[in-house]
Amino acid sequence: MATKLSPEDSVALIKANLAEVLNPEIIDNVVLKEKRPLKVYWGTATTGRPHCGYFVPLMKIAELLAAGCHVKILLADIHGYLDNMKAPLELIEYRAKYYETVIKSTLKAIGVDLNLLEFVLGSSYQFNKEYTLDRFKLEGITRINVAQKAGAEVVKQTDDPTLGGLIYPLMQALDEVYLDVDAQFGGVDQRKIFTFAMENLPKIGYKVRAHLMNTMVPGLGEAAKMSASDADSKIDLLDGPAAVEKKLKKALCKPKEVEGNGVIAFVEHVIFRALALKSGNTPKFVVERREGEPLIYEDIQKLKEDFTADILTPQLLKAALVVHLNELLAPIKAEYDASPEWQAIEAQAYPPEKAAVKVKKVKDKGDPAKRAAAQAAAKNAVAQADGHVEGKGAEKVTVGSSTEETLEKLNLADEKK
């Protein structure tokens, strides 16, 4: 990690590699005038298994720590349940443990000193009396359509939303207060929740915070972003080399197109920044070629120019990304493989789905007279209303001239089987 920075350089690094910053003057005031570390929190709802898209916010967390910030990571277990019950109540404890374990391992893989971090479990304070009263205050002044709009990009949207999804953004706003921070960090998909907090926390007596937003990395397929619910759009943090190569080979990467290209976006926002952190701010992205010297990129703009000019082809880019990403994932996978405790947590957090039990369909023998009619039709015989059959082949298909006779014949036939 970087050595201690000047206040000005610290502010510059805090604001670097972000899509947007709201109320940046708060950051300037804390670092330049109050001359103390900026207190920042990043929250993650503990739902599906974390994937490589998590590298994007974690890279920023590494930069915030390098800038001298005090960073808190909120493991938002209750939020995981409120978001359309993506994390069932009986699993939220295990999901939170899994997230903490995998996030710590990932941060270590990119060179973060875990002693500088603080992990906080949402349920550790969100059931407190004071928090609940403040939540009631926000609920009392928030219209349903405002709550829906605030969570539109984050909470799963349905035609008939639950109250939990409406409360989700209100609680996220209150977390800024109860975690005692100067700023909240998240993706640009959180913007509406951030503006909700800015507009409504002062109404119940609390100050406005700054908000830092990272860009959302497109998925590897057609998806707008990497998603735990879309297996083809993401690479799991515990995927092995073969799985990484297979998924990247299938990734959508149109020649000469940079905009919306998930592969290039991942190289830019994850690999380049990881290489920069490890090397002391000078990344070297190496692309091996069968013929000629390898292409070495220290500047993402040059990489994009070469891709647009078809000097760097999708095949070459994907092959290089496979190498660099596997190097990044290797220590995470190694730690998991060596940890029975982690493996046990995973089994509890994400138990295998029970296969549906197939119920053997009982054949309905139906009405004897109707079945006799169908058999007779096939053999040019004619079934009568009382169940007996006349015509050619009648002796082969008749089931009886009475109900009693029919049942007796059926029972005898079943016994022979």
C-alpha positions as CSV (number, residue, x, y, z in Angstrom):
1,M,0.0,0.0,0.0
2,A,1.0,3.6,-0.5
3,T,3.0,5.5,2.1
4,K,1.3,8.3,4.1
5,L,0.0,11.0,1.8
6,S,-0.3,14.8,2.2
7,P,-3.8,16.0,2.9
8,E,-4.2,17.3,-0.7
9,D,-3.0,14.0,-2.2
10,S,-5.3,12.2,0.2
11,V,-8.3,14.1,-1.0
12,A,-7.3,13.5,-4.6
13,L,-7.1,9.7,-4.0
14,I,-10.4,9.7,-2.1
15,K,-12.2,11.2,-5.2
16,A,-10.3,9.2,-7.8
17,N,-11.7,6.5,-10.0
18,L,-15.3,7.4,-9.1
19,A,-18.4,8.1,-11.3
20,E,-19.7,10.8,-9.1
21,V,-19.2,12.5,-5.7
22,L,-22.1,14.3,-3.9
23,N,-21.2,17.1,-1.4
24,P,-17.4,16.9,-2.0
25,E,-16.9,19.9,0.2
26,I,-17.6,17.7,3.2
27,I,-14.6,15.6,2.3
28,D,-12.4,18.7,1.8
29,N,-13.5,20.1,5.2
30,V,-12.8,16.9,7.2
31,V,-9.4,16.3,5.6
32,L,-8.0,19.8,4.9
33,K,-9.5,21.8,7.7
34,E,-10.3,19.5,10.6
35,K,-7.2,17.5,9.6
36,R,-8.6,14.1,10.6
37,P,-9.3,10.8,8.8
38,L,-12.4,10.7,6.7
39,K,-14.9,8.2,8.1
40,V,-16.5,6.2,5.3
41,Y,-18.9,3.2,5.2
42,W,-19.7,0.8,2.5
43,G,-22.6,-1.6,2.9
44,T,-23.3,-4.9,1.2
45,A,-26.6,-6.8,1.6
46,T,-25.6,-10.4,2.3
47,T,-27.6,-12.2,-0.3
48,G,-26.2,-14.2,-3.3
49,R,-22.6,-15.4,-3.4
50,P,-20.1,-12.5,-4.0
51,H,-18.6,-12.5,-7.5
52,C,-15.8,-10.7,-9.3
53,G,-17.9,-7.6,-9.6
54,Y,-17.1,-7.0,-5.9
55,F,-13.6,-6.3,-6.9
56,V,-14.7,-2.8,-8.1
57,P,-15.9,-1.5,-4.7
58,L,-13.1,-3.4,-2.9
59,M,-10.5,-1.7,-5.1
60,K,-12.0,1.7,-4.0
61,I,-11.9,0.6,-0.3
62,A,-8.2,-0.2,-0.8
63,E,-7.7,3.3,-2.2
64,L,-9.6,4.9,0.7
65,L,-7.5,3.1,3.2
66,A,-4.3,4.2,1.3
67,A,-5.7,7.7,1.5
68,G,-5.8,7.4,5.3
69,C,-9.6,6.9,5.7
70,H,-11.3,5.0,8.5
71,V,-13.4,2.5,6.6
72,K,-16.3,0.5,8.0
73,I,-17.8,-2.4,6.1
74,L,-21.5,-2.9,6.9
75,L,-22.6,-6.5,6.5
76,A,-26.3,-5.7,5.9
77,D,-27.9,-8.9,7.0
78,I,-31.4,-7.5,7.7
79,H,-31.3,-5.7,4.3
80,G,-30.7,-9.0,2.7
81,Y,-34.0,-10.3,4.0
82,L,-35.9,-7.0,3.3
83,D,-34.9,-7.2,-0.4
84,N,-37.7,-9.6,-1.4
85,M,-36.3,-12.2,1.1
86,K,-33.2,-12.9,-1.1
87,A,-31.6,-14.0,2.2
88,P,-34.2,-16.1,4.2
89,L,-34.2,-15.3,7.9
90,E,-32.9,-18.8,8.8
91,L,-29.8,-18.2,6.6
92,I,-28.9,-14.5,7.2
93,E,-26.5,-15.3,10.1
94,Y,-24.6,-17.8,7.9
95,R,-24.7,-15.5,4.8
96,A,-23.1,-12.7,6.9
97,K,-20.3,-15.0,8.1
98,Y,-19.7,-16.1,4.5
99,Y,-19.5,-12.5,3.2
100,E,-17.1,-11.4,6.0
101,T,-14.8,-14.4,5.2
102,V,-14.8,-13.9,1.4
103,I,-14.4,-10.1,1.6
104,K,-11.5,-10.4,4.0
105,S,-9.8,-12.9,1.8
106,T,-10.4,-10.8,-1.3
107,L,-9.0,-7.7,0.4
108,K,-5.9,-9.5,1.5
109,A,-5.4,-10.7,-2.1
110,I,-5.2,-7.1,-3.3
111,G,-2.9,-6.1,-0.5
112,V,-5.2,-4.5,2.1
113,D,-4.2,-4.4,5.8
114,L,-7.3,-5.8,7.6
115,N,-6.2,-4.1,10.8
116,L,-7.3,-0.8,9.3
117,L,-10.8,-2.1,8.6
118,E,-13.9,-2.4,10.8
119,F,-16.7,-4.9,10.0
120,V,-20.1,-4.2,11.5
121,L,-23.2,-6.4,11.4
122,G,-26.4,-4.6,10.6
123,S,-28.5,-6.5,13.1
124,S,-26.0,-5.6,15.9
125,Y,-27.7,-2.2,16.1
126,Q,-30.7,-2.1,13.8
127,F,-32.9,-3.6,16.5
128,N,-32.0,-1.0,19.1
129,K,-34.8,1.2,20.5
130,E,-33.2,4.5,19.3
131,Y,-32.7,3.1,15.7
132,T,-36.3,1.8,15.6
133,L,-37.7,5.2,16.8
134,D,-35.7,7.0,14.1
135,R,-37.0,4.5,11.5
136,F,-40.5,5.3,12.6
137,K,-39.8,9.0,12.2
138,L,-38.6,8.4,8.6
139,E,-41.6,6.2,7.9
140,G,-43.9,8.9,9.2
141,I,-42.7,11.5,6.7
142,T,-42.0,9.2,3.6
143,R,-44.6,8.7,0.9
144,I,-44.8,5.2,-0.6
145,N,-44.0,6.4,-4.1
146,V,-40.9,8.2,-2.7
147,A,-39.7,5.0,-1.0
148,Q,-40.3,3.0,-4.2
149,K,-38.3,5.6,-6.2
150,A,-35.4,5.6,-3.7
151,G,-34.9,1.8,-3.9
152,A,-35.8,1.4,-7.6
153,E,-32.2,0.6,-8.7
154,V,-31.3,-1.6,-5.8
155,V,-34.4,-3.4,-4.4
156,K,-36.0,-6.1,-6.5
157,Q,-39.0,-4.5,-8.2
158,T,-42.4,-6.3,-8.3
159,D,-45.9,-5.3,-9.3
160,D,-47.0,-5.8,-5.7
161,P,-44.0,-4.7,-3.5
162,T,-43.6,-5.7,0.1
163,L,-43.2,-3.3,2.9
164,G,-39.7,-4.6,3.5
165,G,-38.6,-3.3,0.1
166,L,-40.0,0.2,1.0
167,I,-38.2,0.3,4.3
168,Y,-34.9,-0.8,2.8
169,P,-33.8,2.7,1.6
170,L,-34.9,4.3,4.8
171,M,-32.7,2.0,6.9
172,Q,-29.8,2.6,4.6
173,A,-30.1,6.3,5.1
174,L,-30.2,5.8,8.9
175,D,-27.1,3.6,8.8
176,E,-25.0,6.8,8.0
177,V,-26.1,8.2,11.4
178,Y,-25.7,5.1,13.5
179,L,-22.3,4.1,11.9
180,D,-21.1,7.7,12.7
181,V,-19.5,8.4,9.3
182,D,-18.8,11.5,7.2
183,A,-19.5,9.7,3.9
184,Q,-21.2,6.7,2.4
185,F,-19.7,4.8,-0.5
186,G,-21.6,2.7,-3.1
187,G,-22.3,2.1,-6.7
188,V,-24.1,4.6,-9.0
189,D,-27.2,2.3,-8.7
190,Q,-27.4,3.7,-5.1
191,R,-27.7,7.3,-6.1
192,K,-31.5,7.6,-5.4
193,I,-31.0,6.2,-1.9
194,F,-28.2,8.7,-1.4
195,T,-30.3,11.6,-2.5
196,F,-33.1,10.3,-0.3
197,A,-30.8,10.4,2.7
198,M,-29.6,13.9,1.9
199,E,-33.1,15.2,1.6
200,N,-34.7,13.4,4.6
201,L,-32.1,13.0,7.3
202,P,-32.1,16.7,8.1
203,K,-35.9,16.5,8.6
204,I,-35.4,14.3,11.6
205,G,-32.5,16.2,13.0
206,Y,-29.4,14.7,11.4
207,K,-26.7,16.2,9.2
208,V,-26.0,15.5,5.5
209,R,-23.1,13.3,4.5
210,A,-21.0,13.1,1.4
211,H,-21.6,10.2,-1.1
212,L,-19.0,8.5,-3.2
213,M,-20.2,6.4,-6.2
214,N,-18.2,3.9,-8.3
215,T,-19.2,2.9,-11.8
216,M,-21.0,-0.3,-12.4
217,V,-19.0,-2.9,-14.4
218,P,-21.1,-4.4,-17.2
219,G,-21.8,-8.1,-17.1
220,L,-19.8,-10.6,-19.3
221,G,-22.9,-11.3,-21.3
222,E,-25.9,-9.1,-22.2
223,A,-26.5,-8.1,-18.6
224,A,-26.2,-4.5,-17.6
225,K,-24.0,-5.4,-14.6
226,M,-22.6,-8.5,-13.0
227,S,-25.3,-10.2,-11.0
228,A,-25.2,-13.1,-8.5
229,S,-28.6,-14.3,-10.0
230,D,-27.2,-14.5,-13.6
231,A,-24.5,-17.2,-13.8
232,D,-23.4,-16.2,-17.3
233,S,-22.8,-12.6,-16.3
234,K,-20.4,-13.2,-13.5
235,I,-17.3,-15.1,-12.3
236,D,-17.4,-16.3,-8.7
237,L,-14.6,-15.3,-6.4
238,L,-13.9,-19.0,-5.8
239,D,-13.9,-20.1,-9.4
240,G,-10.9,-22.1,-10.4
241,P,-8.7,-21.4,-13.5
242,A,-10.6,-23.7,-15.8
243,A,-13.9,-22.1,-14.9
244,V,-12.5,-18.6,-15.3
245,E,-11.2,-19.5,-18.7
246,K,-14.4,-21.1,-19.8
247,K,-16.6,-18.1,-18.7
248,L,-14.3,-15.6,-20.3
249,K,-14.2,-17.4,-23.6
250,K,-18.0,-17.1,-23.6
251,A,-17.9,-13.5,-22.6
252,L,-19.4,-10.9,-25.0
253,C,-16.5,-8.8,-26.4
254,K,-17.3,-7.3,-29.8
255,P,-14.3,-6.4,-31.9
256,K,-13.4,-2.7,-32.0
257,E,-16.2,-1.8,-29.6
258,V,-15.2,-0.3,-26.2
259,E,-18.4,1.2,-25.0
260,G,-20.4,-1.3,-22.9
261,N,-17.7,-3.9,-23.3
262,G,-17.7,-5.9,-20.0
263,V,-14.3,-7.4,-20.6
264,I,-12.6,-4.0,-21.2
265,A,-14.5,-2.5,-18.3
266,F,-13.3,-5.3,-16.0
267,V,-9.7,-4.8,-17.1
268,E,-10.0,-1.1,-16.5
269,H,-11.8,-1.0,-13.1
270,V,-10.3,-4.2,-11.6
271,I,-7.1,-5.5,-13.1
272,F,-5.4,-2.1,-13.8
273,R,-6.2,-0.8,-10.3
274,A,-5.1,-4.1,-8.7
275,L,-1.8,-3.9,-10.6
276,A,-1.4,-0.3,-9.6
277,L,-1.9,-1.0,-5.9
278,K,0.6,-3.8,-6.0
279,S,3.3,-2.0,-8.0
280,G,3.0,1.4,-6.4
281,N,0.9,3.1,-9.0
282,T,2.4,1.8,-12.3
283,P,0.3,-1.0,-13.7
284,K,1.6,-3.4,-16.3
285,F,-1.0,-5.3,-18.2
286,V,0.8,-7.9,-20.3
287,V,-0.8,-9.4,-23.4
288,E,1.2,-12.4,-24.8
289,R,1.1,-13.0,-28.6
290,R,2.0,-16.1,-30.6
291,E,4.0,-14.0,-33.0
292,G,6.0,-10.9,-32.0
293,E,6.7,-9.3,-28.7
294,P,4.0,-9.1,-26.0
295,L,1.9,-6.0,-25.8
296,I,2.4,-4.2,-22.5
297,Y,-0.1,-1.6,-21.3
298,E,0.5,0.9,-18.5
299,D,-2.3,3.2,-19.7
300,I,-5.9,2.1,-20.1
301,Q,-6.5,4.7,-22.9
302,K,-3.7,3.1,-25.0
303,L,-5.3,-0.3,-24.5
304,K,-8.7,1.1,-25.7
305,E,-7.1,2.7,-28.7
306,D,-5.4,-0.5,-29.7
307,F,-8.6,-2.4,-29.2
308,T,-10.5,0.1,-31.4
309,A,-7.8,-0.2,-34.1
310,D,-8.0,-4.1,-33.9
311,I,-4.4,-4.3,-32.8
312,L,-5.6,-5.8,-29.6
313,T,-8.2,-8.4,-30.6
314,P,-10.9,-9.9,-28.3
315,Q,-9.1,-13.2,-28.3
316,L,-5.8,-11.7,-27.2
317,L,-7.6,-9.5,-24.6
318,K,-9.5,-12.4,-23.1
319,A,-6.4,-14.6,-22.9
320,A,-4.5,-11.9,-21.1
321,L,-7.4,-11.3,-18.7
322,V,-7.6,-15.0,-17.9
323,V,-4.0,-14.9,-16.8
324,H,-4.2,-11.7,-14.7
325,L,-7.6,-12.6,-13.1
326,N,-6.4,-16.1,-12.1
327,E,-3.4,-14.6,-10.5
328,L,-5.7,-12.3,-8.5
329,L,-8.1,-15.2,-7.5
330,A,-5.4,-17.8,-6.7
331,P,-4.8,-16.8,-3.1
332,I,-8.5,-16.6,-2.4
333,K,-9.2,-20.1,-3.8
334,A,-6.1,-21.4,-1.9
335,E,-7.3,-20.0,1.4
336,Y,-10.8,-21.5,0.8
337,D,-9.3,-24.9,-0.1
338,A,-7.2,-24.9,3.1
339,S,-10.0,-23.8,5.4
340,P,-12.6,-26.5,6.5
341,E,-14.2,-23.7,8.6
342,W,-14.8,-21.6,5.5
343,Q,-16.1,-24.6,3.6
344,A,-18.5,-25.4,6.5
345,I,-19.8,-21.7,6.5
346,E,-20.4,-21.9,2.8
347,A,-22.4,-25.1,3.2
348,Q,-24.6,-23.4,5.9
349,A,-25.0,-20.2,4.0
350,Y,-25.8,-21.7,0.6
351,P,-27.2,-25.2,1.2
352,P,-27.8,-27.2,-2.0
353,E,-31.4,-27.0,-3.2
354,K,-33.4,-30.1,-2.6
355,A,-34.3,-31.9,-5.8
356,A,-38.0,-32.0,-6.5
357,V,-39.5,-35.4,-5.6
358,K,-41.2,-37.0,-8.7
359,V,-44.6,-38.4,-7.9
360,K,-45.4,-41.5,-10.0
361,K,-48.5,-40.8,-12.0
362,V,-51.2,-43.4,-11.3
363,K,-52.8,-44.4,-14.6
364,D,-56.5,-43.8,-14.7
365,K,-58.2,-46.8,-16.1
366,G,-61.3,-44.8,-16.8
367,D,-64.8,-46.0,-17.6
368,P,-64.8,-49.6,-18.8
369,A,-67.5,-49.0,-21.4
370,K,-65.6,-46.0,-22.9
371,R,-62.3,-47.9,-22.9
372,A,-64.1,-50.9,-24.7
373,A,-65.4,-48.5,-27.3
374,A,-61.9,-47.2,-28.0
375,Q,-60.6,-50.7,-28.3
376,A,-63.5,-51.8,-30.4
377,A,-63.0,-48.8,-32.8
378,A,-59.4,-49.9,-33.3
379,K,-60.5,-53.5,-34.2
380,N,-63.6,-52.7,-36.3
381,A,-65.9,-53.9,-33.5
382,V,-68.8,-51.9,-32.1
383,A,-69.3,-51.4,-28.3
384,Q,-72.8,-51.4,-27.0
385,A,-74.1,-49.2,-24.2
386,D,-74.1,-52.0,-21.6
387,G,-70.4,-52.6,-22.2
388,H,-70.4,-55.7,-24.4
389,V,-69.0,-55.6,-27.9
390,E,-70.4,-56.9,-31.2
391,G,-68.7,-57.4,-34.6
392,K,-65.4,-58.7,-35.9
393,G,-62.9,-59.2,-33.1
394,A,-65.5,-58.7,-30.4
395,E,-64.2,-61.6,-28.3
396,K,-60.8,-59.9,-28.1
397,V,-62.0,-56.6,-26.8
398,T,-65.2,-57.2,-24.8
399,V,-64.9,-56.4,-21.1
400,G,-68.2,-57.7,-20.0
401,S,-71.9,-57.3,-20.5
402,S,-72.4,-55.9,-17.0
403,T,-70.5,-53.8,-14.4
404,E,-70.0,-56.9,-12.2
405,E,-68.6,-58.9,-15.1
406,T,-66.3,-56.0,-16.2
407,L,-64.9,-55.5,-12.7
408,E,-64.3,-59.3,-12.3
409,K,-62.4,-59.4,-15.5
410,L,-60.3,-56.4,-14.7
411,N,-59.4,-57.8,-11.2
412,L,-58.5,-61.2,-12.8
413,A,-56.3,-59.4,-15.3
414,D,-54.5,-57.4,-12.6
415,E,-53.9,-60.6,-10.6
416,K,-52.2,-62.2,-13.6
417,K,-49.9,-59.3,-13.8
